[in-house]
Amino acid sequence: MAELNISERQAGDVTVLDMSGKVTIGEGSVALRNTIRRLLGEGKKKILLNLSDVGYIDSSGIGELVSSYTAVNKESGSLKLLNLTQKIQDLLAITKLLTVFDTYEDESEALASYE
């Protein structure tokens, strides 16, 4: 699996980031951080991370999710997660982070939650 690819689309005022690959120490984490920081800089504060094609996240990837979440919250924005794989769900459960993030399995439901 390659490093992280992030493609961006707008759904109303929500920016959906379709991510594929892996979020690991180095490039993957940096790509995610840079994208989130850029969106915030553009005033885009409603962000939905679609993780359906993310096969693997390591501890630094988890750390990046948390710091992205914090950065978005600081700007009074909202960062939510969509389509977690079982592996990632288990990882977030173990690290007690499943309770921190709003997670969704259905995109329209996730988008509606930003209202």
Stockholm file with secondary structure:
# STOCKHOLM 1.0

chainA/1-115         MAELNISERQAGDVTVLDMSGKVTIGEGSVALRNTIRRLLGEGKKKILLNLSDVGYIDSSGIGELVSSYTAVNKESGSLKLLNLTQKIQDLLAITKLLTVFDTYEDESEALASYE
#=GR chainA/1-115 SS CCSCEEEEEEETTEEEEEEEEEECTTHHHHHHHHHHHHHHHTTCCEEEEEEEEEEEECHHHHHHHHHHHHHHHHTTCEEEEECCCHHHHHHHHHTTCTTTSEEESCHHHHHHTTC
#=GC SS_cons         CCSCEEEEEEETTEEEEEEEEEECTTHHHHHHHHHHHHHHHTTCCEEEEEEEEEEEECHHHHHHHHHHHHHHHHTTCEEEEECCCHHHHHHHHHTTCTTTSEEESCHHHHHHTTC
//
